[in-house]
Amino acid sequence: MSDMTPEPLPPTDPSIERPVDAGELGTESSSGDGGTTGFALILFAVVVLVAGLVYVVGVAGRAESETQAAADSAEDTLREYDPSEFSTEFDENATTVAPTTTVPDSLPLEAETTVPETIPEPTGPVFDPLEAAMVFVNRAAGDDYGKVGWVDFDGERHIGEIPCVRVDWNLFGGICLAPAESPTSAPFGYILDNRLEPTTRFGLNRPSRAAISPDGGVVAWTGFTVGHSYLAAGEFSTITQLIDVERTIGANLETVFTTYDLDGEENTNVDRNYWGVTFVDSDHFYATMGSGGETFIVEGRVSNSRIDVRYAGYSCPEISPDGSTIVAKEMVGDEGFRLVALDIASGARTVLGEDRLVDDQVEWLDDDTIVYALPNTDEGTTAQPAFDVWAVDITPGAQPRLLVPFAESPAVP
């Protein structure tokens, strides 16, 4: 603000008069500098608005062109992919009949129950569970990006209609963690039957991990959440819930189960978080627990609501079909995670032949081979990043191999 005092206007001479033309009445405010300034402001606003629209349309056009180019590239790659590279990995004489299963009546109950909602009618290609060698989330750019797909035993790729961020499936059923339907809505999950058709819809947090027990009785999901008192502003923690498929009743690992440390003492730390469940059966599971800046693999039982710490320094366990081995992630300095195999009987640790850093929970293809997703930075777009599914044997010296291009969250029967 200026400190200068404005000079007074010269006195008006009352003897000087000028007739006022009637046409001038009401025109003073629009005929001087103020009128010119107002018009300039309006013109400027119009120019800014038009420029903004041009920018938005240009960005949308570039994004559309980028997506189309990525979709064309993915189509070319998939056209060149040899299905035999996939089909040779599978034993077509695998079990095709789902045995009956029961869920322990002691599954703990709590207020966080699932809420059945309107279930969409199935559309798209018919899914035959006995013909599916692998289910996955499609990561080829285009309109079908993010939808659940599958590869049959001949290596042919099929895309369904259900959008999922994470999926797990076997011959008994499955679970899909779906993205939010709009910026103002919350994400949700589906319990699926073995034909990938939704039977129950439930609310969840930002989706992260999904699993189904081998006998199909229980599913698990992990999501990111905020609001815990020990968190700093903007930090996330996790919530993990087991759901009884038949009764659609949820049990939160953090609030229902009691956890015991390696020394047998109860762990009551308020910052305990759990994620990445893998099932031995509907009663017996492994998961990750984070607390005090460290990660641990824990073993849990539904029947007694008990969790015990088993291994320190690992995360995202996945138990082999024969129950002998856990493949998990191990932090490498501050760089990221590498995959290691832990022999349950002996505790022996083996670093797997995948040299790249893997930020994914693996899936077992059989008792000797795992599959997992890695980013494909040469394909996709910022809005629709590409991933590929790779396979590697757990035997020392085995090298990874590309299994399914443009896919993530692999699940096998």
C-alpha positions in Angstrom: 0.0 0.0 0.0 1.3 3.5 -0.9 1.9 6.1 1.8 1.4 9.0 -0.7 -1.5 11.4 0.0 -3.7 11.8 -3.2 -3.9 15.4 -4.5 -7.3 17.1 -4.0 -9.4 17.5 -7.1 -9.7 21.1 -8.5 -12.8 23.0 -7.3 -15.9 22.8 -9.5 -16.9 26.1 -11.1 -20.6 26.4 -10.6 -20.9 28.9 -13.4 -20.0 26.3 -16.0 -22.9 24.2 -17.0 -23.3 21.7 -19.8 -26.6 20.4 -21.0 -27.0 16.7 -20.6 -28.3 14.8 -23.6 -30.9 12.2 -22.7 -29.0 9.7 -24.6 -26.0 10.0 -22.3 -28.1 9.1 -19.2 -27.0 5.7 -17.9 -24.0 5.4 -20.2 -21.3 6.7 -17.9 -20.3 3.4 -16.4 -19.7 1.8 -19.8 -18.1 4.5 -21.8 -14.9 5.3 -19.9 -11.8 3.3 -18.8 -13.9 1.1 -16.5 -15.9 -0.2 -19.4 -12.8 -0.9 -21.4 -11.3 -2.8 -18.4 -14.4 -4.8 -17.9 -14.5 -5.8 -21.5 -10.9 -6.8 -21.4 -11.5 -8.9 -18.3 -14.4 -10.7 -20.0 -12.3 -11.3 -23.1 -9.4 -12.6 -21.0 -11.7 -15.0 -19.2 -13.1 -16.3 -22.5 -9.6 -16.8 -23.8 -8.6 -18.7 -20.7 -11.7 -20.9 -20.8 -11.1 -21.7 -24.5 -7.5 -22.4 -23.9 -8.4 -24.7 -21.0 -10.9 -26.6 -23.1 -8.4 -27.0 -25.9 -5.8 -28.3 -23.3 -8.3 -30.8 -21.8 -9.4 -32.0 -25.2 -5.7 -32.3 -26.3 -4.8 -34.3 -23.2 -7.8 -36.6 -23.7 -6.9 -37.0 -27.3 -3.2 -37.8 -26.5 -4.3 -40.2 -23.8 -6.7 -41.9 -26.2 -4.0 -42.2 -28.9 -1.5 -43.5 -26.3 -4.0 -46.1 -25.2 -4.7 -47.2 -28.7 -1.0 -47.5 -29.6 -0.4 -49.6 -26.4 -3.5 -51.7 -27.3 -2.2 -52.3 -30.8 1.3 -53.2 -29.5 -0.2 -55.6 -27.0 -2.3 -57.2 -29.7 0.8 -57.7 -31.9 2.8 -59.2 -29.0 0.0 -61.6 -28.1 -0.4 -62.6 -31.8 3.2 -63.6 -31.9 3.1 -65.5 -28.6 3.4 -69.2 -28.9 0.6 -70.9 -26.8 2.8 -74.0 -26.4 5.1 -72.0 -24.2 2.2 -72.0 -21.7 0.5 -75.3 -22.3 3.7 -77.4 -21.7 3.8 -76.1 -18.1 0.6 -78.0 -17.1 -0.5 -81.5 -16.3 -3.9 -81.9 -18.0 -4.5 -85.0 -15.7 -4.8 -82.8 -12.7 -7.7 -83.2 -10.3 -10.9 -82.1 -11.9 -13.4 -83.0 -9.2 -13.8 -80.8 -6.2 -14.1 -82.8 -3.0 -16.6 -81.7 -0.4 -15.3 -79.4 2.3 -16.6 -78.1 5.6 -15.7 -74.8 7.4 -14.9 -75.1 11.1 -17.9 -74.0 13.2 -15.5 -72.1 15.4 -14.7 -69.5 12.8 -14.8 -66.4 15.0 -17.7 -64.0 14.4 -17.8 -60.3 14.7 -19.7 -57.2 13.6 -17.7 -56.9 10.3 -19.9 -59.2 8.3 -20.3 -59.1 4.6 -23.3 -57.5 3.1 -25.0 -59.3 0.2 -25.9 -56.8 -2.5 -27.1 -56.9 -6.1 -25.0 -59.3 -8.1 -24.5 -58.7 -11.8 -25.7 -61.2 -14.3 -22.8 -63.1 -16.0 -22.0 -62.0 -19.5 -19.2 -62.5 -22.0 -17.5 -65.8 -22.9 -18.6 -69.0 -21.0 -16.1 -70.1 -18.4 -15.6 -73.8 -17.9 -13.6 -74.4 -14.8 -12.4 -77.8 -16.1 -10.9 -76.1 -19.2 -9.1 -73.3 -17.3 -5.3 -73.7 -16.7 -4.9 -70.3 -15.2 -7.1 -67.3 -14.2 -5.6 -63.8 -14.3 -6.3 -60.1 -14.4 -5.9 -58.7 -18.0 -3.2 -56.1 -18.3 -3.3 -55.5 -22.0 -4.2 -51.9 -22.7 -7.7 -51.2 -24.1 -11.4 -51.5 -23.1 -10.8 -54.9 -21.5 -8.0 -53.7 -19.3 -8.4 -54.9 -15.7 -11.0 -57.6 -16.4 -10.6 -61.2 -15.3 -9.4 -63.5 -18.0 -8.2 -67.1 -18.3 -5.9 -69.3 -20.4 -7.1 -72.8 -21.3 -4.9 -75.9 -21.5 -4.2 -75.2 -25.1 -2.7 -71.8 -24.2 -5.6 -69.8 -25.7 -6.5 -66.5 -24.0 -10.0 -65.5 -23.0 -11.3 -62.3 -21.4 -14.4 -62.1 -19.2 -16.5 -59.1 -18.0 -15.7 -58.8 -14.3 -13.3 -56.0 -13.4 -10.8 -57.0 -10.7 -7.6 -55.6 -9.1 -6.8 -58.9 -7.5 -8.3 -62.4 -8.1 -7.7 -65.8 -6.6 -9.5 -68.9 -7.9 -9.6 -72.7 -7.8 -12.0 -75.5 -8.7 -14.2 -74.6 -5.6 -14.6 -70.9 -6.2 -12.8 -67.6 -6.0 -12.6 -64.1 -4.8 -12.3 -60.8 -6.7 -11.3 -57.5 -5.3 -12.8 -54.9 -7.6 -11.9 -51.2 -8.1 -14.3 -48.5 -7.1 -16.9 -47.8 -9.7 -16.5 -44.0 -9.5 -14.1 -41.5 -7.8 -16.7 -41.0 -5.0 -17.5 -44.7 -4.4 -15.7 -47.3 -2.4 -14.1 -50.5 -3.7 -15.8 -53.8 -3.1 -15.2 -57.5 -3.4 -17.0 -60.5 -4.9 -17.1 -64.1 -3.7 -17.1 -66.1 -6.8 -18.3 -69.6 -7.6 -16.0 -71.9 -9.5 -17.4 -70.6 -12.8 -16.2 -67.1 -11.9 -19.8 -65.9 -11.3 -20.3 -63.6 -8.3 -22.4 -65.0 -5.5 -21.8 -62.4 -2.8 -20.7 -58.8 -2.8 -19.0 -57.1 0.2 -17.4 -53.8 1.0 -13.6 -53.5 1.5 -10.8 -51.0 1.7 -8.3 -50.2 -1.1 -7.6 -53.7 -2.5 -4.2 -55.3 -2.1 -4.2 -59.1 -1.7 -6.8 -61.9 -2.2 -6.8 -65.7 -1.5 -9.1 -68.7 -1.3 -8.4 -71.8 0.7 -7.7 -75.0 -1.3 -11.0 -76.5 -0.2 -12.9 -73.3 -1.0 -14.4 -72.8 2.4 -12.7 -69.5 3.4 -11.5 -66.5 1.4 -9.2 -63.7 2.6 -8.7 -60.2 1.5 -6.2 -57.4 2.5 -6.8 -53.7 1.9 -5.1 -50.5 2.8 -6.7 -48.3 5.4 -6.1 -45.0 7.3 -7.2 -43.7 10.7 -5.2 -45.8 13.1 -4.0 -43.6 16.0 -0.4 -44.7 15.6 -0.2 -43.5 12.0 1.3 -40.2 10.9 -0.7 -38.1 8.6 -1.0 -39.6 5.1 0.3 -43.1 6.2 -1.5 -46.3 5.4 -1.9 -49.5 7.3 -3.6 -52.7 6.4 -6.7 -54.6 7.3 -7.1 -58.4 6.6 -10.3 -60.3 6.9 -11.2 -64.0 6.6 -14.7 -64.7 5.2 -16.6 -67.9 5.7 -17.9 -68.5 2.2 -21.1 -70.4 3.2 -22.1 -68.1 6.0 -20.5 -64.9 4.6 -19.2 -63.9 8.0 -16.0 -61.9 8.3 -13.2 -62.2 10.9 -10.6 -59.5 11.2 -7.1 -60.9 12.0 -6.2 -57.8 14.1 -9.2 -57.8 16.4 -10.3 -61.4 16.7 -7.1 -63.4 16.8 -4.6 -63.5 19.6 -0.9 -63.3 18.4 2.1 -64.9 20.2 5.7 -64.0 19.5 8.6 -66.4 19.0 9.2 -66.4 22.7 5.6 -67.5 23.4 4.6 -64.1 24.8 1.4 -62.5 23.7 2.0 -59.6 21.2 -0.2 -56.7 22.1 1.5 -54.0 20.1 -1.0 -51.4 18.8 0.8 -51.1 15.5 0.2 -54.8 14.5 -0.8 -55.1 10.8 -1.5 -58.3 8.9 -1.6 -59.0 5.1 -0.9 -61.6 2.4 -2.8 -64.7 3.6 -2.0 -68.1 2.2 -4.1 -71.2 3.2 -3.1 -74.7 4.0 -6.9 -75.4 4.4 -9.9 -73.6 5.8 -8.6 -73.8 9.3 -4.8 -73.4 8.8 -3.1 -70.4 7.2 0.0 -68.3 7.1 0.2 -64.5 6.7 2.5 -61.5 7.2 2.5 -59.4 10.4 4.2 -56.0 10.5 5.0 -54.4 13.8 7.7 -52.1 15.1 9.1 -51.6 11.6 9.8 -55.3 11.1 7.9 -58.0 9.2 7.2 -61.6 10.2 5.6 -64.7 8.7 2.9 -65.9 11.1 0.9 -69.1 11.3 -2.7 -69.1 12.3 -5.5 -71.5 13.2 -9.2 -70.5 12.8 -10.3 -73.2 15.3 -8.6 -71.6 18.3 -8.3 -68.0 17.0 -4.5 -68.1 17.5 -1.6 -66.7 15.5 2.0 -67.6 16.2 5.1 -65.8 14.8 7.3 -68.3 12.8 9.9 -66.4 10.8 11.3 -62.9 11.1 12.4 -60.7 8.2 10.0 -62.1 5.5 6.6 -61.2 4.0 3.9 -62.3 1.6 4.2 -66.1 2.2 2.7 -68.6 -0.2 2.5 -72.3 0.9 3.3 -75.0 -1.6 0.5 -77.5 -2.5 2.2 -80.3 -0.6 2.7 -78.0 2.4 6.5 -78.4 2.6 7.7 -75.1 1.4 6.9 -71.4 1.7 8.1 -68.9 -0.9 8.2 -65.4 0.5 9.7 -61.9 -0.1 12.9 -60.8 1.6 14.0 -57.2 1.6 17.2 -56.4 -0.1 18.6 -53.3 1.6 16.4 -50.4 0.6 16.1 -51.5 -3.0 13.1 -53.9 -2.9 12.2 -57.6 -2.5 13.7 -60.8 -3.8 12.1 -64.3 -3.7 13.3 -66.9 -1.3 12.1 -70.5 -0.5 11.8 -71.6 3.2 11.8 -75.3 3.9 9.3 -75.7 6.7 10.8 -78.9 8.2 14.4 -77.8 8.3 14.1 -74.0 8.1 16.6 -73.9 5.2 16.5 -70.8 3.1 17.1 -70.8 -0.7 17.4 -67.7 -2.9 15.4 -68.3 -6.1 16.8 -67.7 -9.6 14.7 -64.6 -10.2 17.3 -61.7 -10.0 14.7 -59.0 -10.5 12.9 -57.4 -7.6 9.4 -58.8 -7.1 6.7 -56.8 -5.3 4.0 -59.5 -5.7 2.6 -62.4 -3.8 3.4 -65.5 -5.8 1.2 -68.4 -6.8 2.3 -72.1 -6.9 1.9 -73.8 -10.3 2.9 -77.1 -8.8 5.1 -78.3 -6.0 8.2 -77.2 -7.7 7.2 -74.0 -9.7 5.9 -70.6 -8.8 4.3 -67.9 -10.9 4.3 -64.1 -10.3 3.8 -60.8 -12.0 6.4 -58.2 -13.0 5.9 -54.8 -14.6 6.5 -54.5 -18.3 7.9 -51.0 -18.7 8.1 -51.3 -22.5 4.4 -51.6 -22.9 1.2 -50.1 -21.5 0.5 -46.5 -20.5 0.6 -44.4 -17.3 -3.1 -45.1 -16.8 -3.0 -48.7 -17.9 0.5 -50.1 -16.9 1.4 -53.5 -18.3 2.4 -56.6 -16.4 3.5 -60.1 -17.4 3.3 -63.4 -15.5 6.6 -65.2 -15.2 7.4 -68.7 -13.9 10.5 -70.1 -12.1 11.3 -73.4 -10.5 12.4 -73.4 -6.9 15.4 -75.6 -7.6 18.8 -73.9 -7.4 20.0 -72.3 -10.7 16.6 -72.4 -12.4 16.0 -69.4 -14.6 12.7 -67.5 -14.9 10.6 -67.7 -18.1 7.8 -65.7 -19.5 4.5 -67.5 -19.1 1.6 -65.2 -19.8 2.1 -61.7 -21.4 -0.1 -58.8 -20.3 -1.4 -60.5 -17.1 -1.3 -60.1 -13.3 -2.6 -61.8 -10.2 -2.3 -65.4 -11.6 -4.4 -68.2 -10.0 -4.3 -71.9 -10.8 -6.8 -74.7 -9.9 
